[in-house]
Amino acid sequence: MQQGLGSSTWWEEAEYKQLETASLRALFVLDKLIKRDIAKFQAAWTVAFPGRLMCEPSQIQPAEATRGPWLVILTRMGATWSAPQLN
């Protein structure tokens, strides 16, 4: 099993490259996370946004997820941080 989310390939997908706004790119990432493991995503969402249930992915407004909630969600979903590789 690969370590982390395997998100490094997401940025090369044609669908992602066509997205012109940060909001659309955020929705793309959120959709990937939900499809990866909805139960884990809902648990991460509960920690990132205490007291706010996420019943439907369409309820998510990307602008609401500032740096703090993003870090919580990504970390709880299994993201690992690595330094960029320089050639």
Secondary structure, DSSP 8 states (H G I E B T S, - for coil): --SS--GGGGGGSHHHHT--SHHHHHHHHHHHHHHH-HHHHHHHHHHHSTT----SGGG--GGG--HHHHHHHHHHHT---------
